[in-house]
Amino acid sequence: MMSQFAQEILAKGKPEWAAIVRQEGRQEERVSMLIRQLQRRFGDLPPWAGQKIAHAEPSALEEWSLRVLDAPTLESVLTDPS
């Protein structure tokens, strides 16, 4: 699932770059998982939801991934974390 560029960076042994690549990979995985959860629960997502998720901080993604379990609406899942 990792891009060719990311694999090359990791193979070259640049620790500072490797950390960035790994962090970005984890963020992409969180976004992907949340989108799948929301689609399963609420159906197709409107464009605003995808944009909000794509630009969210990791802490927001974590909070939303918990809310999806019992929130009644998509909007209630994606409210700003408290």
C-alpha positions as CSV (number, residue, x, y, z in Angstrom):
1,M,0.0,0.0,0.0
2,M,3.1,2.2,0.4
3,S,4.1,4.3,-2.7
4,Q,7.2,3.5,-4.6
5,F,8.7,6.8,-3.5
6,A,8.0,6.1,0.1
7,Q,9.6,2.6,-0.2
8,E,12.7,4.2,-1.8
9,I,13.0,6.8,1.0
10,L,12.8,4.1,3.6
11,A,15.4,1.9,1.8
12,K,17.9,4.8,1.6
13,G,18.0,4.9,5.4
14,K,17.1,8.6,5.9
15,P,15.7,8.5,9.4
16,E,14.1,11.9,9.4
17,W,12.4,11.2,6.1
18,A,11.4,7.7,7.1
19,A,9.6,9.1,10.2
20,I,7.6,11.5,8.0
21,V,6.7,8.8,5.5
22,R,5.6,6.5,8.2
23,Q,3.5,9.2,9.9
24,E,1.8,10.1,6.6
25,G,1.1,6.5,6.0
26,R,-0.6,6.1,9.3
27,Q,-2.6,9.2,8.7
28,E,-3.8,7.8,5.3
29,E,-4.8,4.6,7.0
30,R,-6.8,6.4,9.7
31,V,-8.6,8.5,7.0
32,S,-9.3,5.4,4.9
33,M,-10.7,3.4,7.8
34,L,-12.9,6.2,9.0
35,I,-14.3,6.7,5.6
36,R,-15.1,3.0,5.3
37,Q,-16.8,3.0,8.7
38,L,-18.9,6.1,7.8
39,Q,-19.9,4.7,4.4
40,R,-20.9,1.4,6.0
41,R,-23.1,3.2,8.6
42,F,-24.5,6.2,6.6
43,G,-24.0,5.3,2.9
44,D,-22.3,7.6,0.4
45,L,-20.6,10.6,2.0
46,P,-21.2,14.1,0.8
47,P,-18.2,16.0,-0.5
48,W,-18.0,18.2,2.6
49,A,-17.5,15.2,4.8
50,G,-14.6,13.8,2.7
51,Q,-12.9,17.2,2.7
52,K,-13.3,17.6,6.5
53,I,-11.9,14.1,7.1
54,A,-9.0,14.6,4.7
55,H,-7.9,17.8,6.5
56,A,-8.5,16.5,10.1
57,E,-5.9,16.2,12.8
58,P,-5.1,12.7,14.0
59,S,-6.9,13.4,17.3
60,A,-10.1,14.3,15.5
61,L,-9.9,11.2,13.4
62,E,-9.6,9.1,16.5
63,E,-12.5,10.8,18.2
64,W,-14.7,10.5,15.1
65,S,-13.9,6.8,14.8
66,L,-15.3,6.2,18.3
67,R,-18.4,8.4,17.7
68,V,-19.3,6.4,14.5
69,L,-20.3,3.5,16.8
70,D,-23.3,5.3,18.4
71,A,-23.9,8.7,16.7
72,P,-27.3,9.0,15.1
73,T,-26.2,11.1,12.1
74,L,-23.1,11.8,10.0
75,E,-23.2,15.4,11.1
76,S,-23.0,14.3,14.8
77,V,-20.0,12.2,14.1
78,L,-18.1,14.9,12.4
79,T,-18.7,17.7,14.8
80,D,-15.5,19.3,16.1
81,P,-13.9,17.3,18.9
82,S,-14.5,18.7,22.3
